[in-house]
């Protein structure tokens, strides 16, 4: 191998050498039953031991793990640590305003989770019920989540940037009867109302019986609207709840659903991915032990929100499952200054830090040249997740933040996969900027080339698939197993299809090249262009629409919309592109708003009527020569009419 960085980082967590990684990875593929059975019994507390490690296959879509085993996620994340180290800090909460926040020990967390679980049980929550959680990064989001799973119920945490319409769709899909939210969140010195979005969503969800509301605002903020028959203040009801500190957990089968998390799909409708208790916990425990190298006394600060898989993995389940300390932060990376993340790391003796490349690009642009003026001597691992990180950002992150000594893990994973799929192993894998290095344990990747594609002498490229089942893979799409099969398991029978392209260089390092479907990765958030198009077609003035992804220096990718408006005889003021932008924010969320909307006379199409999005991308890139042969197009002159509307230089990579 000729890796970019030969420096041997001193970090002995779960592995002591790259050779040890290679040997264990080989075992995890060739003898997966023995490997996963051993790790499961070592890292997870089963109330009843499993009798069979794995059965089923990817081809049949029926792979299961740890048959016969019974366990509880809250017990594994809280109780067993409260019994052995009650005074260790479990959660460090950093408020938006510096100097605000609190710490919670494992003993305190157990008391709060048990009390909250008793409160939920008194409201009628039972094993298998679904609970939607919609709030910012405050301690109650973790407490509520663990209380739900303590009772054997299923949680769905929804990112607080989603619109009321998107929230309603998820509540309806799950047939949830309980929603837990907050009155406000706070970010960048501003209180942002949350409950109004839930109020609006529940107008479409009459089956919801209760809304529990966490009071997070000071008395100076306007009071929120209130439905006395449905709405209950979290803290008021909690104060009335009496419970023993050791409220018994509900022991569930290893294949019992733990949570449902929604992700965008190429067909437009978000998919509710179902993750199960045993497989998810075992998968992330192994990830935390080996990939992250978490050990006693470590403090992990993940900037991702728990409404996304990264925050759920690294901000909640993994550190607590292994008895470490997690830092959660509700605010902005640049409030009150671009040093905020690094000040949090320094003040809390953070050892592991995770952020998305979007935040890193922003901080790099706003930071002065040179190293950040904070020692951060405890920081020994830096993580990047959500999208590939550019080499120049990688180098800045490693040099300025990690001081050249912290190991940088460019991490690849998906909502569907639970635990991460690929990353350097903490302390033992030499790194290359922009590469996610090698598969983690249990992951057997392959690159499937398109017909006619040829490898050059230095690389293999194509569609990335995984050839064997592994414990933390989602089991199905909620209420639609056929959708799960057609999306992930049938494109390449016997394999899991990631939907991503990848290449492997001559040193066998993997590089993720991007989505192969119509999904755009904006700031680490997967957005379906089909979902955006469907939202815009709801407008009476829109006849046709196409949404495409373009490169963006800050967000990685951005969405640009081309729309053809209906010809109407009704006198009215000319429609504006801003109307379409507002519609996307209303139906999906403000984070999904397109970077630009172009009102064009027509769209390029094939003779069968299919919109040629590839042509639109070439126009945005200013690469008209790259469009190629237009003789098979329905109306080739449409290209020039679109070009007249668009200034390509404006929308090339900024």
CORHUFEN-V540879 format. One record per residue. RES is the residue in one small letter. SS is DSSP state (@ for helix, = for strand, . for the rest). D_FIRST is the distance of its C-alpha to the first C-alpha in Angstrom with 2 decimals. Layout:
RES/SS/D_FIRST ; RES/SS/D_FIRST
//
This chain:
x/./0.00 ; x/./3.78 ; x/./5.90 ; x/./9.52 ; x/=/10.93 ; x/./10.02 ; x/./13.62 ; x/./14.48 ; x/./17.31 ; x/./20.30 ; x/./21.28 ; x/./22.13 ; x/./23.58 ; x/./23.03 ; x/./19.73 ; x/./18.90 ; x/./15.27 ; x/@/12.18 ; x/@/13.11 ; x/@/16.53 ; x/@/15.44 ; x/@/13.83 ; x/@/17.07 ; x/@/19.37 ; x/@/17.93 ; x/@/18.40 ; x/@/21.90 ; x/@/22.70 ; x/@/22.23 ; x/@/23.68 ; x/./26.40 ; x/@/26.88 ; x/@/30.55 ; x/@/30.08 ; x/@/27.18 ; x/@/29.08 ; x/@/32.39 ; x/@/31.26 ; x/@/29.68 ; x/@/32.76 ; x/@/35.20 ; x/@/33.30 ; x/@/32.95 ; x/./35.90 ; x/./39.63 ; x/./41.24 ; x/./45.04 ; x/=/45.08 ; x/./42.23 ; x/./40.68 ; x/./41.52 ; x/=/38.74 ; x/=/35.18 ; x/=/34.64 ; x/=/36.50 ; x/./36.62 ; x/./34.05 ; x/./32.52 ; x/./34.44 ; x/./37.73 ; x/./36.90 ; x/./38.26 ; x/./35.35 ; x/=/36.62 ; x/=/35.49 ; x/=/37.30 ; x/=/40.57 ; x/./43.59 ; x/./41.98 ; x/=/43.93 ; x/=/42.79 ; x/./43.28 ; x/@/40.74 ; x/@/43.06 ; x/@/43.68 ; x/@/39.97 ; x/@/39.38 ; x/@/42.59 ; x/@/44.99 ; x/@/42.86 ; x/@/41.61 ; x/@/45.13 ; x/@/46.36 ; x/@/43.99 ; x/./43.37 ; x/./46.07 ; x/./45.90 ; x/./42.19 ; x/=/41.66 ; x/=/40.32 ; x/=/40.67 ; x/=/40.82 ; x/=/42.45 ; x/=/42.32 ; x/./45.04 ; x/./44.93 ; x/./47.16 ; x/./45.70 ; x/./47.40 ; x/./48.18 ; x/=/46.62 ; x/=/46.78 ; x/=/44.95 ; x/=/45.45 ; x/=/44.94 ; x/@/44.16 ; x/@/47.85 ; x/@/48.98 ; x/@/46.56 ; x/@/47.95 ; x/@/51.48 ; x/@/50.78 ; x/@/48.92 ; x/@/51.70 ; x/@/54.40 ; x/@/52.77 ; x/@/52.34 ; x/@/56.02 ; x/@/56.95 ; x/@/55.05 ; x/@/56.60 ; x/@/60.02 ; x/./59.35 ; x/./58.87 ; x/./55.09 ; x/./54.14 ; x/./51.21 ; x/./49.62 ; x/./51.14 ; x/=/48.96 ; x/=/48.93 ; x/=/47.70 ; x/=/46.54 ; x/=/46.62 ; x/./46.28 ; x/./44.16 ; x/./41.86 ; x/./44.59 ; x/@/44.94 ; x/@/47.23 ; x/@/44.52 ; x/@/42.72 ; x/@/46.03 ; x/@/47.29 ; x/@/44.14 ; x/@/44.24 ; x/@/48.01 ; x/@/47.67 ; x/@/45.20 ; x/@/47.28 ; x/./50.01 ; x/./47.78 ; x/./48.13 ; x/=/45.38 ; x/=/44.24 ; x/=/43.17 ; x/=/42.17 ; x/./42.66 ; x/./41.19 ; x/./44.12 ; x/./43.51 ; x/=/44.65 ; x/./48.12 ; x/@/51.11 ; x/@/50.83 ; x/@/47.20 ; x/@/48.18 ; x/@/51.18 ; x/@/49.19 ; x/@/46.93 ; x/@/49.94 ; x/@/51.74 ; x/@/48.83 ; x/@/48.63 ; x/./52.41 ; x/./51.89 ; x/./55.10 ; x/=/53.87 ; x/=/52.08 ; x/=/51.04 ; x/=/50.69 ; x/=/51.59 ; x/./54.25 ; x/=/51.93 ; x/=/48.41 ; x/=/47.74 ; x/=/45.17 ; x/./45.28 ; x/./48.70 ; x/=/50.25 ; x/=/51.56 ; x/=/50.65 ; x/=/52.94 ; x/./51.33 ; x/@/54.30 ; x/@/55.84 ; x/@/52.93 ; x/@/53.45 ; x/@/57.21 ; x/@/56.74 ; x/@/54.29 ; x/@/56.68 ; x/./59.40 ; x/./57.50 ; x/./56.84 ; x/./60.26 ; x/./58.96 ; x/./57.30 ; x/./59.71 ; x/=/58.41 ; x/=/56.43 ; x/=/55.47 ; x/=/55.08 ; x/=/53.42 ; x/./55.34 ; x/./52.81 ; x/./55.03 ; x/./57.52 ; x/./61.17 ; x/./61.21 ; x/./59.33 ; x/./61.40 ; x/./62.08 ; x/./60.36 ; x/./62.36 ; x/./63.27 ; x/./64.25 ; x/./66.11 ; x/./66.07 ; x/./62.29 ; x/=/60.67 ; x/=/60.32 ; x/=/59.04 ; x/@/56.21 ; x/@/57.40 ; x/@/61.05 ; x/@/60.46 ; x/@/58.06 ; x/@/60.79 ; x/./63.16 ; x/./60.81 ; x/./61.44 ; x/./58.90 ; x/./57.84 ; x/./54.60 ; x/./53.08 ; x/./53.86 ; x/./52.51 ; x/./49.43 ; x/./49.64 ; x/./47.51 ; x/=/45.91 ; x/=/44.15 ; x/./40.37 ; x/./40.55 ; x/./43.06 ; x/=/41.98 ; x/=/40.80 ; x/=/40.54 ; x/=/40.53 ; x/=/38.41 ; x/=/38.99 ; x/=/36.50 ; x/./37.19 ; x/./37.13 ; x/./37.33 ; x/./40.94 ; x/./42.11 ; x/./43.38 ; x/./41.13 ; x/=/39.91 ; x/=/40.60 ; x/=/37.64 ; x/=/38.85 ; x/=/36.73 ; x/=/38.09 ; x/@/38.57 ; x/@/36.82 ; x/@/33.68 ; x/@/33.11 ; x/@/33.71 ; x/@/31.55 ; x/@/28.63 ; x/@/28.74 ; x/@/29.42 ; x/@/26.20 ; x/@/24.40 ; x/@/26.18 ; x/@/25.59 ; x/@/21.86 ; x/@/20.39 ; x/./22.83 ; x/./23.31 ; x/./27.04 ; x/./29.24 ; x/./32.87 ; x/./34.11 ; x/./31.43 ; x/=/32.72 ; x/=/31.08 ; x/=/32.22 ; x/=/31.40 ; x/./33.13 ; x/./33.22 ; x/./36.62 ; x/./37.26 ; x/./38.53 ; x/./34.91 ; x/@/32.41 ; x/@/30.24 ; x/@/33.32 ; x/@/34.51 ; x/@/31.27 ; x/@/30.42 ; x/@/33.90 ; x/@/35.99 ; x/@/34.85 ; x/@/31.61 ; x/@/32.82 ; x/@/36.30 ; x/@/35.22 ; x/./33.32 ; x/./36.16 ; x/./34.54 ; x/=/36.02 ; x/=/35.61 ; x/=/36.63 ; x/=/38.21 ; x/=/39.45 ; x/./41.96 ; x/./41.86 ; x/./40.21 ; x/./37.09 ; x/./39.27 ; x/./42.54 ; x/./44.17 ; x/./41.36 ; x/./37.67 ; x/./37.02 ; x/@/38.22 ; x/@/34.96 ; x/@/33.90 ; x/@/37.40 ; x/@/37.21 ; x/@/33.93 ; x/@/35.51 ; x/@/38.85 ; x/./37.55 ; x/./34.81 ; x/./32.20 ; x/./28.89 ; x/=/27.21 ; x/=/27.83 ; x/=/27.22 ; x/=/28.33 ; x/./28.02 ; x/@/26.64 ; x/@/30.26 ; x/@/31.52 ; x/@/28.72 ; x/@/29.48 ; x/@/33.14 ; x/@/32.68 ; x/@/30.53 ; x/@/33.34 ; x/@/36.00 ; x/./34.42 ; x/./35.27 ; x/./32.64 ; x/./30.70 ; x/./30.05 ; x/./32.30 ; x/./35.13 ; x/./34.64 ; x/./32.80 ; x/./31.50 ; x/./30.38 ; x/./30.14 ; x/./27.71 ; x/./24.31 ; x/=/22.86 ; x/=/23.09 ; x/=/22.90 ; x/=/23.15 ; x/./24.58 ; x/./26.69 ; x/./24.85 ; x/./21.62 ; x/./21.61 ; x/./21.51 ; x/@/19.02 ; x/@/22.10 ; x/@/23.54 ; x/@/20.34 ; x/@/20.34 ; x/@/24.09 ; x/@/23.90 ; x/@/21.32 ; x/@/23.19 ; x/@/26.80 ; x/@/27.03 ; x/./24.35 ; x/./25.07 ; x/./21.40 ; x/./21.40 ; x/./21.58 ; x/=/18.55 ; x/=/18.56 ; x/=/18.22 ; x/=/18.35 ; x/./20.13 ; x/=/21.14 ; x/./24.29 ; x/./27.71 ; x/./31.32 ; x/./31.30 ; x/./28.41 ; x/./29.80 ; x/./26.82 ; x/./23.66 ; x/./21.34 ; x/=/17.91 ; x/./16.70 ; x/./14.46 ; x/./16.12 ; x/./18.29 ; x/./17.17 ; x/./14.08 ; x/./11.45 ; x/./9.56 ; x/=/11.05 ; x/./11.21 ; x/./14.91 ; x/./16.39 ; x/./13.95 ; x/./15.27 ; x/=/11.88 ; x/./12.83 ; x/=/16.30 ; x/./18.59 ; x/./20.56 ; x/./22.70 ; x/./21.04 ; x/./20.15 ; x/=/19.19 ; x/=/19.52 ; x/=/19.76 ; x/=/23.09 ; x/./23.57 ; x/./26.98 ; x/./29.19 ; x/./28.60 ; x/./25.28 ; x/./22.71 ; x/./18.94 ; x/=/17.69 ; x/./15.00 ; x/./12.32 ; x/=/13.58 ; x/=/15.94 ; x/=/18.72 ; x/=/21.88 ; x/=/23.72 ; x/=/21.98 ; x/=/23.71 ; x/=/23.52 ; x/./24.61 ; x/./26.21 ; x/./28.64 ; x/./27.84 ; x/./30.47 ; x/./30.37 ; x/./30.64 ; x/./33.99 ; x/./36.61 ; x/=/38.67 ; x/=/40.21 ; x/./43.37 ; x/./46.29 ; x/./44.42 ; x/@/42.20 ; x/@/42.51 ; x/@/40.80 ; x/@/37.88 ; x/@/37.62 ; x/@/37.90 ; x/@/35.48 ; x/@/32.63 ; x/@/33.17 ; x/./34.96 ; x/./32.87 ; x/./30.42 ; x/./32.43 ; x/./30.76 ; x/./28.16 ; x/=/28.29 ; x/=/27.99 ; x/=/26.57 ; x/=/28.19 ; x/=/25.03 ; x/=/22.86 ; x/=/19.07 ; x/=/16.17 ; x/=/12.70 ; x/=/10.12 ; x/./7.97 ; x/./4.98 ; x/./8.24 ; x/./9.31 ; x/=/13.10 ; x/=/15.44 ; x/=/19.19 ; x/=/21.29 ; x/=/24.75 ; x/=/27.74 ; x/./28.90 ; x/./32.45 ; x/./35.03 ; x/=/33.76 ; x/=/33.09 ; x/=/31.05 ; x/=/33.24 ; x/./32.24 ; x/./30.29 ; x/=/33.44 ; x/=/33.39 ; x/=/36.53 ; x/=/37.94 ; x/@/39.35 ; x/@/41.77 ; x/@/43.07 ; x/@/43.65 ; x/@/45.42 ; x/@/47.57 ; x/@/48.64 ; x/@/49.74 ; x/@/51.61 ; x/./53.83 ; x/./55.40 ; x/./58.53 ; x/./57.84 ; x/=/54.45 ; x/=/54.60 ; x/=/50.97 ; x/=/47.71 ; x/=/44.00 ; x/=/41.32 ; x/=/37.91 ; x/=/34.84 ; x/=/33.79 ; x/=/31.13 ; x/=/32.36 ; x/./30.94 ; x/./32.40 ; x/./32.37 ; x/=/29.36 ; x/=/31.73 ; x/=/35.51 ; x/=/38.21 ; x/=/40.62 ; x/=/43.73 ; x/=/45.91 ; x/=/49.35 ; x/=/52.42 ; x/=/55.60 ; x/./58.64 ; x/./61.68 ; x/./64.47 ; x/./68.11 ; x/./68.43 ; x/./68.97 ; x/./66.43 ; x/./64.34 ; x/./61.28 ; x/./58.28 ; x/./55.48 ; x/@/51.74 ; x/@/51.98 ; x/@/53.81 ; x/@/50.75 ; x/@/48.48 ; x/@/50.92 ; x/@/50.95 ; x/@/47.19 ; x/@/47.52 ; x/@/50.51 ; x/@/49.09 ; x/./45.49 ; x/=/45.10 ; x/@/44.86 ; x/@/41.05 ; x/@/41.11 ; x/./43.31 ; x/./42.20 ; x/./41.31 ; x/=/43.78 ; x/=/46.43 ; x/=/47.71 ; x/=/51.09 ; x/./51.06 ; x/./53.79 ; x/./51.66 ; x/./48.14 ; x/./46.37 ; x/=/46.65 ; x/=/46.29 ; x/./49.56 ; x/./49.24 ; x/./49.20 ; x/./45.56 ; x/=/44.46 ; x/./41.68 ; x/@/39.47 ; x/@/36.84 ; x/@/39.55 ; x/@/40.32 ; x/@/36.71 ; x/@/36.77 ; x/@/40.06 ; x/@/38.69 ; x/@/35.76 ; x/./38.32 ; x/./36.70 ; x/@/39.85 ; x/@/38.56 ; x/@/35.75 ; x/@/38.45 ; x/./38.97 ; x/./41.90 ; x/./44.59 ; x/./47.14 ; x/./46.53 ; x/=/47.12 ; x/./50.43 ; x/./51.36 ; x/./48.97 ; x/./51.11 ; x/@/50.03 ; x/@/46.84 ; x/@/48.94 ; x/@/50.97 ; x/@/47.85 ; x/@/46.50 ; x/@/49.83 ; x/@/49.33 ; x/./45.75 ; x/./44.55 ; x/@/40.91 ; x/@/40.01 ; x/@/41.04 ; x/@/38.63 ; x/./35.52 ; x/./32.67 ; x/./34.40
//
